[in-house]
Amino acid sequence: MALKGPQKSLRDWTKQDWDYINPKDKSKPRAKRGRYLPKNVRESLTPYQKAQENKKKRKASKSGKQRASYSKSVARKVRRAS
């Protein structure tokens, strides 16, 4: 049986090895966790970009938002990873 679009998307998403930028974030409370990105994107970011993305995500979480927008360069990398 062939997979439908959403099923293919989910299969591809699970193959991308998503995790937090900082591995220690798994044990932190949700409001203090940073970005959750695919492995190839995490590896391609500079230390400065990682710090900025984590800062942006934590600020949004602290203010009660579930999502924080990506910067343009990171958004481009995430789209290409998909």
mmJSON file of the N, C-alpha and C atoms, coordinates in Angstrom:
{"data_MODEL":{"atom_site":{
"group_PDB":["ATOM","ATOM","ATOM","ATOM","ATOM","ATOM","ATOM","ATOM","ATOM","ATOM","ATOM","ATOM","ATOM","ATOM","ATOM","ATOM","ATOM","ATOM","ATOM","ATOM","ATOM","ATOM","ATOM","ATOM","ATOM","ATOM","ATOM","ATOM","ATOM","ATOM","ATOM","ATOM","ATOM","ATOM","ATOM","ATOM","ATOM","ATOM","ATOM","ATOM","ATOM","ATOM","ATOM","ATOM","ATOM","ATOM","ATOM","ATOM","ATOM","ATOM","ATOM","ATOM","ATOM","ATOM","ATOM","ATOM","ATOM","ATOM","ATOM","ATOM","ATOM","ATOM","ATOM","ATOM","ATOM","ATOM","ATOM","ATOM","ATOM","ATOM","ATOM","ATOM","ATOM","ATOM","ATOM","ATOM","ATOM","ATOM","ATOM","ATOM","ATOM","ATOM","ATOM","ATOM","ATOM","ATOM","ATOM","ATOM","ATOM","ATOM","ATOM","ATOM","ATOM","ATOM","ATOM","ATOM","ATOM","ATOM","ATOM","ATOM","ATOM","ATOM","ATOM","ATOM","ATOM","ATOM","ATOM","ATOM","ATOM","ATOM","ATOM","ATOM","ATOM","ATOM","ATOM","ATOM","ATOM","ATOM","ATOM","ATOM","ATOM","ATOM","ATOM","ATOM","ATOM","ATOM","ATOM","ATOM","ATOM","ATOM","ATOM","ATOM","ATOM","ATOM","ATOM","ATOM","ATOM","ATOM","ATOM","ATOM","ATOM","ATOM","ATOM","ATOM","ATOM","ATOM","ATOM","ATOM","ATOM","ATOM","ATOM","ATOM","ATOM","ATOM","ATOM","ATOM","ATOM","ATOM","ATOM","ATOM","ATOM","ATOM","ATOM","ATOM","ATOM","ATOM","ATOM","ATOM","ATOM","ATOM","ATOM","ATOM","ATOM","ATOM","ATOM","ATOM","ATOM","ATOM","ATOM","ATOM","ATOM","ATOM","ATOM","ATOM","ATOM","ATOM","ATOM","ATOM","ATOM","ATOM","ATOM","ATOM","ATOM","ATOM","ATOM","ATOM","ATOM","ATOM","ATOM","ATOM","ATOM","ATOM","ATOM","ATOM","ATOM","ATOM","ATOM","ATOM","ATOM","ATOM","ATOM","ATOM","ATOM","ATOM","ATOM","ATOM","ATOM","ATOM","ATOM","ATOM","ATOM","ATOM","ATOM","ATOM","ATOM","ATOM","ATOM","ATOM","ATOM","ATOM","ATOM","ATOM","ATOM","ATOM","ATOM","ATOM","ATOM","ATOM","ATOM","ATOM","ATOM","ATOM","ATOM","ATOM","ATOM","ATOM"],
"id":[1,2,3,4,5,6,7,8,9,10,11,12,13,14,15,16,17,18,19,20,21,22,23,24,25,26,27,28,29,30,31,32,33,34,35,36,37,38,39,40,41,42,43,44,45,46,47,48,49,50,51,52,53,54,55,56,57,58,59,60,61,62,63,64,65,66,67,68,69,70,71,72,73,74,75,76,77,78,79,80,81,82,83,84,85,86,87,88,89,90,91,92,93,94,95,96,97,98,99,100,101,102,103,104,105,106,107,108,109,110,111,112,113,114,115,116,117,118,119,120,121,122,123,124,125,126,127,128,129,130,131,132,133,134,135,136,137,138,139,140,141,142,143,144,145,146,147,148,149,150,151,152,153,154,155,156,157,158,159,160,161,162,163,164,165,166,167,168,169,170,171,172,173,174,175,176,177,178,179,180,181,182,183,184,185,186,187,188,189,190,191,192,193,194,195,196,197,198,199,200,201,202,203,204,205,206,207,208,209,210,211,212,213,214,215,216,217,218,219,220,221,222,223,224,225,226,227,228,229,230,231,232,233,234,235,236,237,238,239,240,241,242,243,244,245,246],
"type_symbol":["N","C","C","N","C","C","N","C","C","N","C","C","N","C","C","N","C","C","N","C","C","N","C","C","N","C","C","N","C","C","N","C","C","N","C","C","N","C","C","N","C","C","N","C","C","N","C","C","N","C","C","N","C","C","N","C","C","N","C","C","N","C","C","N","C","C","N","C","C","N","C","C","N","C","C","N","C","C","N","C","C","N","C","C","N","C","C","N","C","C","N","C","C","N","C","C","N","C","C","N","C","C","N","C","C","N","C","C","N","C","C","N","C","C","N","C","C","N","C","C","N","C","C","N","C","C","N","C","C","N","C","C","N","C","C","N","C","C","N","C","C","N","C","C","N","C","C","N","C","C","N","C","C","N","C","C","N","C","C","N","C","C","N","C","C","N","C","C","N","C","C","N","C","C","N","C","C","N","C","C","N","C","C","N","C","C","N","C","C","N","C","C","N","C","C","N","C","C","N","C","C","N","C","C","N","C","C","N","C","C","N","C","C","N","C","C","N","C","C","N","C","C","N","C","C","N","C","C","N","C","C","N","C","C","N","C","C","N","C","C","N","C","C","N","C","C"],
"label_atom_id":["N","CA","C","N","CA","C","N","CA","C","N","CA","C","N","CA","C","N","CA","C","N","CA","C","N","CA","C","N","CA","C","N","CA","C","N","CA","C","N","CA","C","N","CA","C","N","CA","C","N","CA","C","N","CA","C","N","CA","C","N","CA","C","N","CA","C","N","CA","C","N","CA","C","N","CA","C","N","CA","C","N","CA","C","N","CA","C","N","CA","C","N","CA","C","N","CA","C","N","CA","C","N","CA","C","N","CA","C","N","CA","C","N","CA","C","N","CA","C","N","CA","C","N","CA","C","N","CA","C","N","CA","C","N","CA","C","N","CA","C","N","CA","C","N","CA","C","N","CA","C","N","CA","C","N","CA","C","N","CA","C","N","CA","C","N","CA","C","N","CA","C","N","CA","C","N","CA","C","N","CA","C","N","CA","C","N","CA","C","N","CA","C","N","CA","C","N","CA","C","N","CA","C","N","CA","C","N","CA","C","N","CA","C","N","CA","C","N","CA","C","N","CA","C","N","CA","C","N","CA","C","N","CA","C","N","CA","C","N","CA","C","N","CA","C","N","CA","C","N","CA","C","N","CA","C","N","CA","C","N","CA","C","N","CA","C","N","CA","C","N","CA","C","N","CA","C","N","CA","C","N","CA","C","N","CA","C"],
"label_alt_id":[null,null,null,null,null,null,null,null,null,null,null,null,null,null,null,null,null,null,null,null,null,null,null,null,null,null,null,null,null,null,null,null,null,null,null,null,null,null,null,null,null,null,null,null,null,null,null,null,null,null,null,null,null,null,null,null,null,null,null,null,null,null,null,null,null,null,null,null,null,null,null,null,null,null,null,null,null,null,null,null,null,null,null,null,null,null,null,null,null,null,null,null,null,null,null,null,null,null,null,null,null,null,null,null,null,null,null,null,null,null,null,null,null,null,null,null,null,null,null,null,null,null,null,null,null,null,null,null,null,null,null,null,null,null,null,null,null,null,null,null,null,null,null,null,null,null,null,null,null,null,null,null,null,null,null,null,null,null,null,null,null,null,null,null,null,null,null,null,null,null,null,null,null,null,null,null,null,null,null,null,null,null,null,null,null,null,null,null,null,null,null,null,null,null,null,null,null,null,null,null,null,null,null,null,null,null,null,null,null,null,null,null,null,null,null,null,null,null,null,null,null,null,null,null,null,null,null,null,null,null,null,null,null,null,null,null,null,null,null,null,null,null,null,null,null,null],
"label_comp_id":["MET","MET","MET","ALA","ALA","ALA","LEU","LEU","LEU","LYS","LYS","LYS","GLY","GLY","GLY","PRO","PRO","PRO","GLN","GLN","GLN","LYS","LYS","LYS","SER","SER","SER","LEU","LEU","LEU","ARG","ARG","ARG","ASP","ASP","ASP","TRP","TRP","TRP","THR","THR","THR","LYS","LYS","LYS","GLN","GLN","GLN","ASP","ASP","ASP","TRP","TRP","TRP","ASP","ASP","ASP","TYR","TYR","TYR","ILE","ILE","ILE","ASN","ASN","ASN","PRO","PRO","PRO","LYS","LYS","LYS","ASP","ASP","ASP","LYS","LYS","LYS","SER","SER","SER","LYS","LYS","LYS","PRO","PRO","PRO","ARG","ARG","ARG","ALA","ALA","ALA","LYS","LYS","LYS","ARG","ARG","ARG","GLY","GLY","GLY","ARG","ARG","ARG","TYR","TYR","TYR","LEU","LEU","LEU","PRO","PRO","PRO","LYS","LYS","LYS","ASN","ASN","ASN","VAL","VAL","VAL","ARG","ARG","ARG","GLU","GLU","GLU","SER","SER","SER","LEU","LEU","LEU","THR","THR","THR","PRO","PRO","PRO","TYR","TYR","TYR","GLN","GLN","GLN","LYS","LYS","LYS","ALA","ALA","ALA","GLN","GLN","GLN","GLU","GLU","GLU","ASN","ASN","ASN","LYS","LYS","LYS","LYS","LYS","LYS","LYS","LYS","LYS","ARG","ARG","ARG","LYS","LYS","LYS","ALA","ALA","ALA","SER","SER","SER","LYS","LYS","LYS","SER","SER","SER","GLY","GLY","GLY","LYS","LYS","LYS","GLN","GLN","GLN","ARG","ARG","ARG","ALA","ALA","ALA","SER","SER","SER","TYR","TYR","TYR","SER","SER","SER","LYS","LYS","LYS","SER","SER","SER","VAL","VAL","VAL","ALA","ALA","ALA","ARG","ARG","ARG","LYS","LYS","LYS","VAL","VAL","VAL","ARG","ARG","ARG","ARG","ARG","ARG","ALA","ALA","ALA","SER","SER","SER"],
"label_asym_id":["A","A","A","A","A","A","A","A","A","A","A","A","A","A","A","A","A","A","A","A","A","A","A","A","A","A","A","A","A","A","A","A","A","A","A","A","A","A","A","A","A","A","A","A","A","A","A","A","A","A","A","A","A","A","A","A","A","A","A","A","A","A","A","A","A","A","A","A","A","A","A","A","A","A","A","A","A","A","A","A","A","A","A","A","A","A","A","A","A","A","A","A","A","A","A","A","A","A","A","A","A","A","A","A","A","A","A","A","A","A","A","A","A","A","A","A","A","A","A","A","A","A","A","A","A","A","A","A","A","A","A","A","A","A","A","A","A","A","A","A","A","A","A","A","A","A","A","A","A","A","A","A","A","A","A","A","A","A","A","A","A","A","A","A","A","A","A","A","A","A","A","A","A","A","A","A","A","A","A","A","A","A","A","A","A","A","A","A","A","A","A","A","A","A","A","A","A","A","A","A","A","A","A","A","A","A","A","A","A","A","A","A","A","A","A","A","A","A","A","A","A","A","A","A","A","A","A","A","A","A","A","A","A","A","A","A","A","A","A","A","A","A","A","A","A","A"],
"label_entity_id":["1","1","1","1","1","1","1","1","1","1","1","1","1","1","1","1","1","1","1","1","1","1","1","1","1","1","1","1","1","1","1","1","1","1","1","1","1","1","1","1","1","1","1","1","1","1","1","1","1","1","1","1","1","1","1","1","1","1","1","1","1","1","1","1","1","1","1","1","1","1","1","1","1","1","1","1","1","1","1","1","1","1","1","1","1","1","1","1","1","1","1","1","1","1","1","1","1","1","1","1","1","1","1","1","1","1","1","1","1","1","1","1","1","1","1","1","1","1","1","1","1","1","1","1","1","1","1","1","1","1","1","1","1","1","1","1","1","1","1","1","1","1","1","1","1","1","1","1","1","1","1","1","1","1","1","1","1","1","1","1","1","1","1","1","1","1","1","1","1","1","1","1","1","1","1","1","1","1","1","1","1","1","1","1","1","1","1","1","1","1","1","1","1","1","1","1","1","1","1","1","1","1","1","1","1","1","1","1","1","1","1","1","1","1","1","1","1","1","1","1","1","1","1","1","1","1","1","1","1","1","1","1","1","1","1","1","1","1","1","1","1","1","1","1","1","1"],
"label_seq_id":[1,1,1,2,2,2,3,3,3,4,4,4,5,5,5,6,6,6,7,7,7,8,8,8,9,9,9,10,10,10,11,11,11,12,12,12,13,13,13,14,14,14,15,15,15,16,16,16,17,17,17,18,18,18,19,19,19,20,20,20,21,21,21,22,22,22,23,23,23,24,24,24,25,25,25,26,26,26,27,27,27,28,28,28,29,29,29,30,30,30,31,31,31,32,32,32,33,33,33,34,34,34,35,35,35,36,36,36,37,37,37,38,38,38,39,39,39,40,40,40,41,41,41,42,42,42,43,43,43,44,44,44,45,45,45,46,46,46,47,47,47,48,48,48,49,49,49,50,50,50,51,51,51,52,52,52,53,53,53,54,54,54,55,55,55,56,56,56,57,57,57,58,58,58,59,59,59,60,60,60,61,61,61,62,62,62,63,63,63,64,64,64,65,65,65,66,66,66,67,67,67,68,68,68,69,69,69,70,70,70,71,71,71,72,72,72,73,73,73,74,74,74,75,75,75,76,76,76,77,77,77,78,78,78,79,79,79,80,80,80,81,81,81,82,82,82],
"pdbx_PDB_ins_code":[null,null,null,null,null,null,null,null,null,null,null,null,null,null,null,null,null,null,null,null,null,null,null,null,null,null,null,null,null,null,null,null,null,null,null,null,null,null,null,null,null,null,null,null,null,null,null,null,null,null,null,null,null,null,null,null,null,null,null,null,null,null,null,null,null,null,null,null,null,null,null,null,null,null,null,null,null,null,null,null,null,null,null,null,null,null,null,null,null,null,null,null,null,null,null,null,null,null,null,null,null,null,null,null,null,null,null,null,null,null,null,null,null,null,null,null,null,null,null,null,null,null,null,null,null,null,null,null,null,null,null,null,null,null,null,null,null,null,null,null,null,null,null,null,null,null,null,null,null,null,null,null,null,null,null,null,null,null,null,null,null,null,null,null,null,null,null,null,null,null,null,null,null,null,null,null,null,null,null,null,null,null,null,null,null,null,null,null,null,null,null,null,null,null,null,null,null,null,null,null,null,null,null,null,null,null,null,null,null,null,null,null,null,null,null,null,null,null,null,null,null,null,null,null,null,null,null,null,null,null,null,null,null,null,null,null,null,null,null,null,null,null,null,null,null,null],
"Cartn_x":[0.842,0.0,0.896,0.621,1.409,1.055,2.059,1.834,1.232,0.365,-0.215,0.735,0.461,1.33,1.708,0.729,1.076,1.909,1.662,2.427,3.879,4.069,5.423,6.162,5.438,6.031,6.489,5.665,6.02,7.199,7.227,8.334,9.644,9.59,10.781,11.238,10.279,10.589,11.328,10.9,11.535,12.946,13.225,14.556,15.574,15.11,16.01,16.757,16.486,17.174,17.073,15.865,15.623,16.046,16.619,17.015,17.264,17.532,17.828,19.252,19.483,20.818,21.775,21.341,22.134,21.582,22.353,21.847,21.336,21.815,21.375,19.954,19.399,18.053,16.969,17.247,16.24,15.799,16.728,16.42,15.904,15.845,15.383,13.863,13.245,11.812,11.559,10.394,10.097,10.358,10.065,10.249,11.717,12.62,14.047,14.796,14.081,14.721,14.949,15.91,16.226,15.588,16.204,15.696,15.77,14.814,14.723,14.874,15.996,16.315,16.828,16.757,17.353,18.873,19.459,20.893,21.739,21.433,22.269,22.188,21.056,20.941,21.731,21.605,22.352,23.85,24.325,25.76,26.232,25.346,25.754,25.711,25.114,25.03,26.339,26.646,27.807,27.444,28.429,28.116,27.269,27.535,26.749,25.29,25.051,23.684,22.955,23.662,23.057,22.619,23.496,23.185,21.996,21.968,20.869,19.539,19.559,18.325,17.805,18.7,18.279,17.719,18.375,17.918,16.516,16.309,15.021,13.914,14.208,13.226,12.891,13.901,13.661,12.875,13.132,12.388,10.912,10.644,9.256,8.569,9.275,8.7,8.392,9.283,9.097,7.871,7.586,6.431,5.145,5.198,3.993,3.703,4.591,4.378,4.977,4.307,4.809,5.837,5.681,6.563,7.309,8.471,9.263,9.737,9.631,10.024,11.531,11.928,13.345,13.9,15.196,15.836,15.842,16.06,15.987,16.966,18.201,19.209,18.895,18.408,18.07,16.809,15.846,14.614,14.938,15.88,16.289,16.908,17.74,18.382,17.369,16.383,15.361,14.515,14.164,13.375,14.136,15.428,16.246,16.429,16.366,16.53,15.306,14.181,12.926,12.833],
"Cartn_y":[-1.179,0.0,1.254,2.165,3.391,4.37,5.105,6.1,7.362,8.015,9.294,10.417,11.617,12.767,12.988,13.085,13.312,12.172,10.96,9.82,9.892,10.307,10.465,11.577,12.658,13.784,13.373,12.624,12.16,11.191,10.316,9.377,10.135,11.127,11.916,12.708,13.241,14.023,13.161,11.94,11.075,10.66,10.628,10.263,11.394,12.598,13.753,13.884,13.064,13.079,14.447,14.836,16.103,16.003,17.085,17.156,18.626,18.881,20.246,20.62,21.914,22.401,22.01,22.24,21.873,20.556,19.472,18.169,18.176,19.104,19.167,19.713,20.28,20.855,19.816,18.558,17.514,17.417,17.679,17.53,18.813,19.903,21.181,21.294,22.178,22.432,23.015,22.797,23.231,24.712,25.556,26.997,27.392,26.514,26.841,26.084,25.409,24.673,25.588,25.212,25.999,25.422,25.692,25.244,23.738,23.226,21.815,21.765,21.213,21.273,19.931,19.722,18.519,18.523,17.345,17.196,18.002,17.941,18.657,20.173,20.679,22.118,22.469,21.661,21.898,21.947,21.054,20.994,22.15,22.725,23.788,25.181,25.322,26.631,26.995,28.277,28.772,28.85,28.899,29.045,30.296,31.381,32.601,32.38,31.72,31.45,30.552,29.551,28.658,29.444,30.33,31.131,32.045,32.676,33.582,32.841,31.673,30.901,30.405,29.934,29.488,30.653,31.802,32.987,33.397,33.377,33.762,32.799,31.507,30.493,30.59,30.756,30.847,32.099,33.202,34.438,34.251,33.604,33.354,32.416,31.377,30.427,31.106,31.97,32.676,33.585,34.143,35.033,34.261,32.929,32.121,31.634,31.909,31.462,30.073,29.257,27.911,27.924,28.868,28.924,30.239,30.19,31.39,31.289,32.373,32.32,32.147,31.482,31.294,32.566,32.773,33.844,33.41,34.337,34.015,32.925,33.008,32.028,30.64,30.56,29.261,28.703,29.554,29.109,28.493,29.1,28.571,27.184,27.017,25.715,24.644,25.008,24.057,23.64,24.594,24.255,23.302,23.536,22.667,21.273,21.19,19.903,19.013,19.636,18.88,18.145],
"Cartn_z":[0.0,0.0,0.0,-0.872,-0.99,0.126,0.564,1.606,1.001,1.788,1.361,1.774,1.288,1.533,2.988,3.91,5.314,5.91,5.47,5.976,5.492,4.236,3.706,4.452,4.717,5.42,6.817,7.523,8.86,8.814,7.836,7.678,7.435,6.553,6.258,7.487,8.246,9.442,10.463,10.651,11.645,11.218,9.935,9.442,9.61,9.894,9.961,11.284,12.265,13.557,14.232,14.603,15.276,16.733,17.255,18.66,19.007,20.281,20.715,20.324,20.13,19.809,20.932,22.165,23.335,23.888,23.877,24.332,25.773,26.598,27.99,28.132,27.065,27.124,27.373,27.078,27.277,28.734,29.644,31.064,31.706,30.949,31.482,31.359,32.156,31.984,30.588,30.058,28.684,28.434,29.394,29.211,29.097,29.491,29.458,28.376,27.518,26.425,25.23,24.405,23.22,21.968,20.839,19.541,19.361,18.61,18.243,16.73,16.247,14.822,14.306,12.974,12.39,12.568,12.55,12.799,11.818,10.53,9.556,9.748,10.217,10.486,11.742,12.785,14.032,13.761,12.921,12.632,11.758,10.966,10.048,10.681,11.867,12.503,13.19,13.172,13.904,15.388,16.267,17.696,17.979,17.263,17.445,17.04,15.903,15.453,16.449,16.972,17.964,19.192,19.669,20.85,20.588,19.414,19.077,18.963,18.325,18.161,19.512,20.363,21.687,22.505,22.411,23.141,22.676,21.378,20.8,21.236,21.21,21.595,23.081,23.916,25.356,25.715,25.021,25.267,24.923,23.798,23.397,24.386,24.815,25.771,27.096,27.517,28.787,28.736,27.57,27.434,27.132,27.191,27.034,25.633,24.686,23.319,23.128,22.34,22.079,20.948,20.03,18.863,18.8,18.203,17.937,16.498,15.762,14.356,14.224,13.155,12.86,12.241,12.373,11.618,10.145,9.242,7.813,7.405,7.9,7.489,8.031,9.254,9.839,9.18,8.892,8.224,6.869,6.148,4.841,5.0,6.021,6.247,6.647,7.457,7.88,6.68,5.831,4.632,3.737,3.578,2.71,3.312,4.634,5.308,5.087,4.838,4.692,3.386],
"occupancy":[1.0,1.0,1.0,1.0,1.0,1.0,1.0,1.0,1.0,1.0,1.0,1.0,1.0,1.0,1.0,1.0,1.0,1.0,1.0,1.0,1.0,1.0,1.0,1.0,1.0,1.0,1.0,1.0,1.0,1.0,1.0,1.0,1.0,1.0,1.0,1.0,1.0,1.0,1.0,1.0,1.0,1.0,1.0,1.0,1.0,1.0,1.0,1.0,1.0,1.0,1.0,1.0,1.0,1.0,1.0,1.0,1.0,1.0,1.0,1.0,1.0,1.0,1.0,1.0,1.0,1.0,1.0,1.0,1.0,1.0,1.0,1.0,1.0,1.0,1.0,1.0,1.0,1.0,1.0,1.0,1.0,1.0,1.0,1.0,1.0,1.0,1.0,1.0,1.0,1.0,1.0,1.0,1.0,1.0,1.0,1.0,1.0,1.0,1.0,1.0,1.0,1.0,1.0,1.0,1.0,1.0,1.0,1.0,1.0,1.0,1.0,1.0,1.0,1.0,1.0,1.0,1.0,1.0,1.0,1.0,1.0,1.0,1.0,1.0,1.0,1.0,1.0,1.0,1.0,1.0,1.0,1.0,1.0,1.0,1.0,1.0,1.0,1.0,1.0,1.0,1.0,1.0,1.0,1.0,1.0,1.0,1.0,1.0,1.0,1.0,1.0,1.0,1.0,1.0,1.0,1.0,1.0,1.0,1.0,1.0,1.0,1.0,1.0,1.0,1.0,1.0,1.0,1.0,1.0,1.0,1.0,1.0,1.0,1.0,1.0,1.0,1.0,1.0,1.0,1.0,1.0,1.0,1.0,1.0,1.0,1.0,1.0,1.0,1.0,1.0,1.0,1.0,1.0,1.0,1.0,1.0,1.0,1.0,1.0,1.0,1.0,1.0,1.0,1.0,1.0,1.0,1.0,1.0,1.0,1.0,1.0,1.0,1.0,1.0,1.0,1.0,1.0,1.0,1.0,1.0,1.0,1.0,1.0,1.0,1.0,1.0,1.0,1.0,1.0,1.0,1.0,1.0,1.0,1.0,1.0,1.0,1.0,1.0,1.0,1.0,1.0,1.0,1.0,1.0,1.0,1.0],
"B_iso_or_equiv":[0.0,0.0,0.0,0.0,0.0,0.0,0.0,0.0,0.0,0.0,0.0,0.0,0.0,0.0,0.0,0.0,0.0,0.0,0.0,0.0,0.0,0.0,0.0,0.0,0.0,0.0,0.0,0.0,0.0,0.0,0.0,0.0,0.0,0.0,0.0,0.0,0.0,0.0,0.0,0.0,0.0,0.0,0.0,0.0,0.0,0.0,0.0,0.0,0.0,0.0,0.0,0.0,0.0,0.0,0.0,0.0,0.0,0.0,0.0,0.0,0.0,0.0,0.0,0.0,0.0,0.0,0.0,0.0,0.0,0.0,0.0,0.0,0.0,0.0,0.0,0.0,0.0,0.0,0.0,0.0,0.0,0.0,0.0,0.0,0.0,0.0,0.0,0.0,0.0,0.0,0.0,0.0,0.0,0.0,0.0,0.0,0.0,0.0,0.0,0.0,0.0,0.0,0.0,0.0,0.0,0.0,0.0,0.0,0.0,0.0,0.0,0.0,0.0,0.0,0.0,0.0,0.0,0.0,0.0,0.0,0.0,0.0,0.0,0.0,0.0,0.0,0.0,0.0,0.0,0.0,0.0,0.0,0.0,0.0,0.0,0.0,0.0,0.0,0.0,0.0,0.0,0.0,0.0,0.0,0.0,0.0,0.0,0.0,0.0,0.0,0.0,0.0,0.0,0.0,0.0,0.0,0.0,0.0,0.0,0.0,0.0,0.0,0.0,0.0,0.0,0.0,0.0,0.0,0.0,0.0,0.0,0.0,0.0,0.0,0.0,0.0,0.0,0.0,0.0,0.0,0.0,0.0,0.0,0.0,0.0,0.0,0.0,0.0,0.0,0.0,0.0,0.0,0.0,0.0,0.0,0.0,0.0,0.0,0.0,0.0,0.0,0.0,0.0,0.0,0.0,0.0,0.0,0.0,0.0,0.0,0.0,0.0,0.0,0.0,0.0,0.0,0.0,0.0,0.0,0.0,0.0,0.0,0.0,0.0,0.0,0.0,0.0,0.0,0.0,0.0,0.0,0.0,0.0,0.0,0.0,0.0,0.0,0.0,0.0,0.0,0.0,0.0,0.0,0.0,0.0,0.0],
"pdbx_formal_charge":[null,null,null,null,null,null,null,null,null,null,null,null,null,null,null,null,null,null,null,null,null,null,null,null,null,null,null,null,null,null,null,null,null,null,null,null,null,null,null,null,null,null,null,null,null,null,null,null,null,null,null,null,null,null,null,null,null,null,null,null,null,null,null,null,null,null,null,null,null,null,null,null,null,null,null,null,null,null,null,null,null,null,null,null,null,null,null,null,null,null,null,null,null,null,null,null,null,null,null,null,null,null,null,null,null,null,null,null,null,null,null,null,null,null,null,null,null,null,null,null,null,null,null,null,null,null,null,null,null,null,null,null,null,null,null,null,null,null,null,null,null,null,null,null,null,null,null,null,null,null,null,null,null,null,null,null,null,null,null,null,null,null,null,null,null,null,null,null,null,null,null,null,null,null,null,null,null,null,null,null,null,null,null,null,null,null,null,null,null,null,null,null,null,null,null,null,null,null,null,null,null,null,null,null,null,null,null,null,null,null,null,null,null,null,null,null,null,null,null,null,null,null,null,null,null,null,null,null,null,null,null,null,null,null,null,null,null,null,null,null,null,null,null,null,null,null],
"auth_seq_id":[1,1,1,2,2,2,3,3,3,4,4,4,5,5,5,6,6,6,7,7,7,8,8,8,9,9,9,10,10,10,11,11,11,12,12,12,13,13,13,14,14,14,15,15,15,16,16,16,17,17,17,18,18,18,19,19,19,20,20,20,21,21,21,22,22,22,23,23,23,24,24,24,25,25,25,26,26,26,27,27,27,28,28,28,29,29,29,30,30,30,31,31,31,32,32,32,33,33,33,34,34,34,35,35,35,36,36,36,37,37,37,38,38,38,39,39,39,40,40,40,41,41,41,42,42,42,43,43,43,44,44,44,45,45,45,46,46,46,47,47,47,48,48,48,49,49,49,50,50,50,51,51,51,52,52,52,53,53,53,54,54,54,55,55,55,56,56,56,57,57,57,58,58,58,59,59,59,60,60,60,61,61,61,62,62,62,63,63,63,64,64,64,65,65,65,66,66,66,67,67,67,68,68,68,69,69,69,70,70,70,71,71,71,72,72,72,73,73,73,74,74,74,75,75,75,76,76,76,77,77,77,78,78,78,79,79,79,80,80,80,81,81,81,82,82,82],
"auth_comp_id":["MET","MET","MET","ALA","ALA","ALA","LEU","LEU","LEU","LYS","LYS","LYS","GLY","GLY","GLY","PRO","PRO","PRO","GLN","GLN","GLN","LYS","LYS","LYS","SER","SER","SER","LEU","LEU","LEU","ARG","ARG","ARG","ASP","ASP","ASP","TRP","TRP","TRP","THR","THR","THR","LYS","LYS","LYS","GLN","GLN","GLN","ASP","ASP","ASP","TRP","TRP","TRP","ASP","ASP","ASP","TYR","TYR","TYR","ILE","ILE","ILE","ASN","ASN","ASN","PRO","PRO","PRO","LYS","LYS","LYS","ASP","ASP","ASP","LYS","LYS","LYS","SER","SER","SER","LYS","LYS","LYS","PRO","PRO","PRO","ARG","ARG","ARG","ALA","ALA","ALA","LYS","LYS","LYS","ARG","ARG","ARG","GLY","GLY","GLY","ARG","ARG","ARG","TYR","TYR","TYR","LEU","LEU","LEU","PRO","PRO","PRO","LYS","LYS","LYS","ASN","ASN","ASN","VAL","VAL","VAL","ARG","ARG","ARG","GLU","GLU","GLU","SER","SER","SER","LEU","LEU","LEU","THR","THR","THR","PRO","PRO","PRO","TYR","TYR","TYR","GLN","GLN","GLN","LYS","LYS","LYS","ALA","ALA","ALA","GLN","GLN","GLN","GLU","GLU","GLU","ASN","ASN","ASN","LYS","LYS","LYS","LYS","LYS","LYS","LYS","LYS","LYS","ARG","ARG","ARG","LYS","LYS","LYS","ALA","ALA","ALA","SER","SER","SER","LYS","LYS","LYS","SER","SER","SER","GLY","GLY","GLY","LYS","LYS","LYS","GLN","GLN","GLN","ARG","ARG","ARG","ALA","ALA","ALA","SER","SER","SER","TYR","TYR","TYR","SER","SER","SER","LYS","LYS","LYS","SER","SER","SER","VAL","VAL","VAL","ALA","ALA","ALA","ARG","ARG","ARG","LYS","LYS","LYS","VAL","VAL","VAL","ARG","ARG","ARG","ARG","ARG","ARG","ALA","ALA","ALA","SER","SER","SER"],
"auth_asym_id":["A","A","A","A","A","A","A","A","A","A","A","A","A","A","A","A","A","A","A","A","A","A","A","A","A","A","A","A","A","A","A","A","A","A","A","A","A","A","A","A","A","A","A","A","A","A","A","A","A","A","A","A","A","A","A","A","A","A","A","A","A","A","A","A","A","A","A","A","A","A","A","A","A","A","A","A","A","A","A","A","A","A","A","A","A","A","A","A","A","A","A","A","A","A","A","A","A","A","A","A","A","A","A","A","A","A","A","A","A","A","A","A","A","A","A","A","A","A","A","A","A","A","A","A","A","A","A","A","A","A","A","A","A","A","A","A","A","A","A","A","A","A","A","A","A","A","A","A","A","A","A","A","A","A","A","A","A","A","A","A","A","A","A","A","A","A","A","A","A","A","A","A","A","A","A","A","A","A","A","A","A","A","A","A","A","A","A","A","A","A","A","A","A","A","A","A","A","A","A","A","A","A","A","A","A","A","A","A","A","A","A","A","A","A","A","A","A","A","A","A","A","A","A","A","A","A","A","A","A","A","A","A","A","A","A","A","A","A","A","A","A","A","A","A","A","A"],
"auth_atom_id":["N","CA","C","N","CA","C","N","CA","C","N","CA","C","N","CA","C","N","CA","C","N","CA","C","N","CA","C","N","CA","C","N","CA","C","N","CA","C","N","CA","C","N","CA","C","N","CA","C","N","CA","C","N","CA","C","N","CA","C","N","CA","C","N","CA","C","N","CA","C","N","CA","C","N","CA","C","N","CA","C","N","CA","C","N","CA","C","N","CA","C","N","CA","C","N","CA","C","N","CA","C","N","CA","C","N","CA","C","N","CA","C","N","CA","C","N","CA","C","N","CA","C","N","CA","C","N","CA","C","N","CA","C","N","CA","C","N","CA","C","N","CA","C","N","CA","C","N","CA","C","N","CA","C","N","CA","C","N","CA","C","N","CA","C","N","CA","C","N","CA","C","N","CA","C","N","CA","C","N","CA","C","N","CA","C","N","CA","C","N","CA","C","N","CA","C","N","CA","C","N","CA","C","N","CA","C","N","CA","C","N","CA","C","N","CA","C","N","CA","C","N","CA","C","N","CA","C","N","CA","C","N","CA","C","N","CA","C","N","CA","C","N","CA","C","N","CA","C","N","CA","C","N","CA","C","N","CA","C","N","CA","C","N","CA","C","N","CA","C","N","CA","C","N","CA","C","N","CA","C","N","CA","C","N","CA","C"],
"pdbx_PDB_model_num":[1,1,1,1,1,1,1,1,1,1,1,1,1,1,1,1,1,1,1,1,1,1,1,1,1,1,1,1,1,1,1,1,1,1,1,1,1,1,1,1,1,1,1,1,1,1,1,1,1,1,1,1,1,1,1,1,1,1,1,1,1,1,1,1,1,1,1,1,1,1,1,1,1,1,1,1,1,1,1,1,1,1,1,1,1,1,1,1,1,1,1,1,1,1,1,1,1,1,1,1,1,1,1,1,1,1,1,1,1,1,1,1,1,1,1,1,1,1,1,1,1,1,1,1,1,1,1,1,1,1,1,1,1,1,1,1,1,1,1,1,1,1,1,1,1,1,1,1,1,1,1,1,1,1,1,1,1,1,1,1,1,1,1,1,1,1,1,1,1,1,1,1,1,1,1,1,1,1,1,1,1,1,1,1,1,1,1,1,1,1,1,1,1,1,1,1,1,1,1,1,1,1,1,1,1,1,1,1,1,1,1,1,1,1,1,1,1,1,1,1,1,1,1,1,1,1,1,1,1,1,1,1,1,1,1,1,1,1,1,1,1,1,1,1,1,1]
}}}
